[in-house]
Amino acid sequence: MMPIRLPLFANHRTKYLYGAGIVLLTYMFYNITNHLELFPAGDLPLTAFEKALPVLPWTIWPYLSSFFVMAYIFFDVRDLDNLHRLTYAFLTLQIVCNLIFIFFPVNVPRDLFPIPEHVGPLTSWMFDFTRSVDTLRNTIPSLHVANSFLISLVYVKENRPKFVFAFAWVLLISFSTLGTKQHYLWDVISGLALAAVLFYLAFNPRIVTLYDPKHPDRTSAQK
């Protein structure tokens, strides 16, 4: 099978501009599917662990930290080959997840887990903001978990000591989606699995090769 050939398009100066564009595109995709109700949303059964786990107010902090840490990791990537493969995998992830959200929406029973009354005003505002932005339909797979894990995996190629810390952060993010009652356990598992599959595909040179549009006959490995 011939590998998929994809162009290189960014350098270390323009990656910030492209990164901002990816953020806007991701936000647009998510907001459209978040409010597009073409099909009735279903439910998943709660596991015994999920039923026993209450809302943990402190988990909203690591939950929202994901956006800042993902941006840091993306811009911390030094190898442009890795940056492009990560970008293509990330965009594919957005398309796949948002298509699932449209055709197979799933509800989270947040009404069973109200926010505790004793939380501070800032934490309460963060919960209110999160729940107003996120509808109950975009749950499986967890895009929060999938995005975080996929971006963290780039450190396997870039800097393995950093990956240890990044993976610990991914585990915290995964738990925070349960502690905030934003997701089911199955959402977390499927998000991790999907991210791992897309990372493998995007970073496998037998499946994806990159080329410089100025020299289309040369792949990135031949540079």
C-alpha positions as CSV (number, residue, x, y, z in Angstrom):
1,M,0.0,0.0,0.0
2,M,1.3,3.4,-1.0
3,P,1.7,5.8,2.0
4,I,-0.4,8.9,2.2
5,R,1.7,11.9,1.1
6,L,1.0,15.2,3.0
7,P,2.7,18.5,2.6
8,L,4.9,20.4,5.1
9,F,3.5,23.9,5.5
10,A,4.9,25.5,8.7
11,N,8.2,26.5,10.1
12,H,9.3,27.6,13.5
13,R,8.2,31.2,12.9
14,T,4.8,30.4,11.4
15,K,3.8,27.6,13.7
16,Y,2.3,30.1,16.1
17,L,0.0,31.4,13.4
18,Y,-1.0,27.9,12.4
19,G,-1.5,26.9,16.0
20,A,-3.9,29.8,16.5
21,G,-5.8,28.8,13.3
22,I,-6.1,25.2,14.6
23,V,-7.5,26.5,17.9
24,L,-10.2,28.5,16.0
25,L,-11.0,25.6,13.7
26,T,-11.3,23.2,16.6
27,Y,-13.5,25.7,18.5
28,M,-15.8,26.1,15.5
29,F,-16.1,22.3,14.9
30,Y,-16.9,21.7,18.6
31,N,-19.5,24.5,18.9
32,I,-21.3,23.4,15.8
33,T,-21.7,19.8,16.9
34,N,-22.3,20.8,20.4
35,H,-25.6,22.5,19.4
36,L,-26.5,20.5,16.4
37,E,-29.4,18.2,17.4
38,L,-30.0,15.9,14.3
39,F,-30.5,12.7,16.3
40,P,-31.8,12.0,19.8
41,A,-29.1,11.5,22.4
42,G,-28.7,8.2,24.2
43,D,-27.4,7.2,27.6
44,L,-24.7,4.9,28.8
45,P,-24.9,2.9,32.0
46,L,-23.0,4.2,34.9
47,T,-20.4,1.9,36.4
48,A,-20.3,1.2,40.1
49,F,-17.2,3.4,40.4
50,E,-19.0,6.3,38.7
51,K,-22.0,6.0,40.9
52,A,-19.9,6.0,44.0
53,L,-17.7,8.9,42.9
54,P,-19.2,12.3,43.9
55,V,-18.6,15.6,42.2
56,L,-15.1,16.7,43.2
57,P,-14.9,20.5,43.0
58,W,-11.1,20.6,42.8
59,T,-11.1,18.6,39.6
60,I,-12.4,21.5,37.6
61,W,-8.9,23.1,37.9
62,P,-7.0,20.3,36.2
63,Y,-9.9,19.9,33.8
64,L,-9.5,23.4,32.4
65,S,-5.7,23.3,32.6
66,S,-5.7,21.1,29.6
67,F,-6.1,24.0,27.1
68,F,-3.0,25.7,28.4
69,V,-0.8,22.6,28.7
70,M,-1.8,21.4,25.2
71,A,-0.8,24.8,23.8
72,Y,2.5,24.6,25.7
73,I,3.3,21.1,24.4
74,F,2.4,22.0,20.8
75,F,4.7,25.0,20.7
76,D,7.4,23.1,22.6
77,V,7.8,20.7,19.7
78,R,11.2,21.2,18.1
79,D,11.2,18.8,15.2
80,L,9.0,20.1,12.3
81,D,8.4,16.6,11.1
82,N,6.9,15.7,14.5
83,L,4.9,19.0,14.5
84,H,3.3,18.3,11.2
85,R,2.4,14.7,11.9
86,L,0.9,15.8,15.2
87,T,-1.1,18.5,13.5
88,Y,-2.5,16.1,10.9
89,A,-3.4,13.6,13.6
90,F,-5.0,16.3,15.7
91,L,-7.1,17.6,12.9
92,T,-8.2,14.0,12.0
93,L,-9.1,13.5,15.6
94,Q,-11.4,16.6,15.5
95,I,-13.1,15.4,12.4
96,V,-13.7,11.8,13.7
97,C,-14.9,12.9,17.1
98,N,-17.2,15.5,15.8
99,L,-18.8,13.2,13.3
100,I,-19.4,10.7,16.2
101,F,-21.0,13.6,18.2
102,I,-23.3,14.3,15.3
103,F,-24.5,10.8,14.5
104,F,-24.1,9.1,17.9
105,P,-24.8,11.7,20.6
106,V,-24.7,10.6,24.2
107,N,-26.0,12.3,27.3
108,V,-24.3,12.6,30.7
109,P,-26.8,12.6,33.6
110,R,-25.4,15.7,35.3
111,D,-28.7,16.2,37.1
112,L,-27.8,13.2,39.3
113,F,-24.6,15.0,40.4
114,P,-25.3,18.7,41.4
115,I,-22.4,21.0,42.2
116,P,-21.9,21.1,46.0
117,E,-23.1,24.2,47.6
118,H,-20.0,24.8,49.7
119,V,-17.6,25.4,46.8
120,G,-15.9,28.8,46.5
121,P,-17.2,31.5,44.1
122,L,-14.4,31.0,41.6
123,T,-14.7,27.3,41.4
124,S,-18.5,27.6,41.2
125,W,-18.1,30.0,38.3
126,M,-15.7,27.7,36.5
127,F,-18.3,24.9,36.8
128,D,-21.1,27.1,35.6
129,F,-19.0,28.3,32.7
130,T,-18.0,24.8,31.7
131,R,-21.5,23.4,31.9
132,S,-22.9,26.3,29.9
133,V,-20.4,25.9,27.1
134,D,-20.6,22.1,27.0
135,T,-24.0,20.6,26.2
136,L,-24.8,17.0,27.4
137,R,-24.3,15.5,23.9
138,N,-20.6,15.5,23.1
139,T,-19.4,12.8,25.4
140,I,-18.1,9.7,23.8
141,P,-15.2,9.7,23.0
142,S,-13.9,12.3,25.4
143,L,-12.3,14.9,23.2
144,H,-10.8,16.4,26.3
145,V,-8.9,13.2,27.0
146,A,-8.1,12.3,23.4
147,N,-6.7,15.8,22.6
148,S,-4.5,15.8,25.8
149,F,-3.2,12.2,25.2
150,L,-2.5,12.7,21.5
151,I,-0.6,15.9,22.1
152,S,1.3,14.4,25.0
153,L,2.4,11.4,22.9
154,V,4.6,13.7,20.8
155,Y,7.1,13.6,23.6
156,V,7.6,9.9,22.9
157,K,9.4,11.2,19.8
158,E,10.7,14.4,21.1
159,N,11.6,14.1,24.8
160,R,10.8,10.9,26.7
161,P,11.6,12.3,30.2
162,K,9.0,15.0,29.5
163,F,6.5,12.3,28.4
164,V,6.6,10.9,32.0
165,F,5.3,14.2,33.3
166,A,2.9,14.7,30.4
167,F,1.4,11.3,30.8
168,A,0.9,11.9,34.6
169,W,-1.0,15.0,33.6
170,V,-3.1,13.1,31.1
171,L,-4.1,10.7,33.9
172,L,-5.1,13.6,36.0
173,I,-7.1,15.1,33.1
174,S,-8.8,11.7,32.6
175,F,-9.8,11.5,36.3
176,S,-10.9,15.2,36.2
177,T,-13.5,14.4,33.5
178,L,-15.0,11.9,35.9
179,G,-14.7,14.1,39.0
180,T,-16.5,17.0,37.2
181,K,-19.1,14.6,35.8
182,Q,-18.3,15.8,32.3
183,H,-17.8,12.2,31.0
184,Y,-18.5,8.6,31.4
185,L,-15.6,6.1,32.1
186,W,-16.2,4.7,28.7
187,D,-15.6,8.1,27.2
188,V,-12.2,8.3,28.8
189,I,-11.2,4.8,27.6
190,S,-12.4,5.4,24.1
191,G,-10.6,8.8,24.0
192,L,-7.3,7.3,25.0
193,A,-7.7,4.5,22.5
194,L,-8.6,6.8,19.6
195,A,-5.6,9.1,20.4
196,A,-3.2,6.1,20.5
197,V,-4.5,4.8,17.1
198,L,-4.2,8.1,15.4
199,F,-0.7,8.7,16.8
200,Y,0.4,5.3,15.5
201,L,-1.0,6.0,12.0
202,A,0.3,9.6,11.8
203,F,3.8,8.8,13.0
204,N,4.3,5.6,11.0
205,P,6.3,6.5,7.8
206,R,4.9,3.5,6.0
207,I,1.5,5.0,6.3
208,V,2.2,8.8,6.2
209,T,5.0,10.5,4.5
210,L,5.6,14.3,4.4
211,Y,7.0,16.3,1.6
212,D,8.2,19.8,0.9
213,P,5.9,21.4,-1.7
214,K,9.0,23.2,-3.1
215,H,10.6,19.8,-3.7
216,P,7.6,17.4,-4.1
217,D,9.8,14.5,-5.2
218,R,11.6,14.4,-1.8
219,T,10.0,13.2,1.4
220,S,10.9,14.6,4.8
221,A,13.0,11.5,5.5
222,Q,15.2,12.3,2.5
223,K,15.9,15.9,3.5
